[in-house]
Amino acid sequence: MFFGCTCKPQEYTEVSRSGFDYAEFPCRIICEMEEDAFIALCKLVESTGFPISGMNIYCPPEIIIAGPGYDADVARKYAQTAAKRGHALGARIIGIGAPRSRNIPDGYDRNLARKQLVEFLRITAGEFAAVGINAGMEALGPCFCNFINTVSEAYEVVSEADVENLMVLVDLYNMELSGEADIELLKFVDRIGHAHTSDDDGSHTLRSYLKPDKYPLHEKRIRRLKETGYNGSLTIETDIAFDSARAQECIQFLRSI
C-alpha cells in the first residue's frame, strides 16, 4: 500500500519531508487559485518531486451535485477546470465528496436527485478521462450530508453511471460515522479506486491523524481492506493544520501494519 496525507498548498514543502508517499491537495482551493499562484505551485511540485497523487474537497457549495439548482453545464465547466489543474499537478484521482453540494432538502424528489447525481458523475468522470484522471465517488457520514451515506449506495450509483474511470472512494472514517466500519468490502473491491481514513480532535469538522489508542482498531480495518485484494493508496484526511510530529507517528504506524 501507499500512504499519503492531505494538505494545503502552503503546507506542501513540510509534508514532502514527513515520510508519506504522496500528498493530496483540496481541489476547491486549487481551482480557486489565481493563475500565477497556481503556476508557481506546479513549479514547486515539479522541483520537489514529491507527488500529488490526488485531490479531495471537490467543489464549493454553489456547484450542485444533486438537488435544487443542479446545472449540468456548470458541473461540466467546473470539472474541466479541476481536470486541467489536477493533470498539471500529476493527480491520478479526484474524490467527489462535497457534502454541502449534495444535501437534499425535505420534500425533494430523491429519484430525481439520484438521476442528477448519475449525470453529474458521468459528466465529471468524462472530463477527467480526457486527461487520465479517475473520479472517486465517496459515501459520507450522515453528520455531513443526507445523500449517499453508505459504501453500498456509492457502489450502486457508480455501477449505474457505468463509466470506466469512475471508482468508489472508501473512507473508513465516514464508514464509522455511518455505522458500517466493519462491513465486508470484498463485494465492492472491483470498483474501489482509493481510500481515506482519519480520526478527529473532538469534532467531525476537525478530522486529524490516527490516534494511538485506536491503532488496534485501525489496524484491523486496514487489514480487512487489504485482504479484499486492494493494494492501492490510503490517505490520512485532515482538517487541522499540518502537525509534523503527529504525521510522522501516524506514518510509522501505517508502515508497521
Stockholm file with secondary structure:
# STOCKHOLM 1.0

chainA/1-257         MFFGCTCKPQEYTEVSRSGFDYAEFPCRIICEMEEDAFIALCKLVESTGFPISGMNIYCPPEIIIAGPGYDADVARKYAQTAAKRGHALGARIIGIGAPRSRNIPDGYDRNLARKQLVEFLRITAGEFAAVGINAGMEALGPCFCNFINTVSEAYEVVSEADVENLMVLVDLYNMELSGEADIELLKFVDRIGHAHTSDDDGSHTLRSYLKPDKYPLHEKRIRRLKETGYNGSLTIETDIAFDSARAQECIQFLRSI
#=GR chainA/1-257 SS CEEEEECCGGGHHHHTTTTCSEEEEEHHHHHHSCHHHHHHHHHHHHHHCCCEEEEESCCCTTSCSSSTTCCHHHHHHHHHHHHHHHHHHTCSEEEECCGGGSCCCTTSCHHHHHHHHHHHHHHHHHHHHTTTCEEEEECCCTTTCSSCCSHHHHHHHHHHHTCTTEEEEEEHHHHHHTTCTTSCCGGGTTTEEEEEECEESSSTTCEESCCGGGHHHHHHHHHHHHHTTCCSEEEECCSSCCCHHHHHHHHHHHHHC
#=GC SS_cons         CEEEEECCGGGHHHHTTTTCSEEEEEHHHHHHSCHHHHHHHHHHHHHHCCCEEEEESCCCTTSCSSSTTCCHHHHHHHHHHHHHHHHHHTCSEEEECCGGGSCCCTTSCHHHHHHHHHHHHHHHHHHHHTTTCEEEEECCCTTTCSSCCSHHHHHHHHHHHTCTTEEEEEEHHHHHHTTCTTSCCGGGTTTEEEEEECEESSSTTCEESCCGGGHHHHHHHHHHHHHTTCCSEEEECCSSCCCHHHHHHHHHHHHHC
//
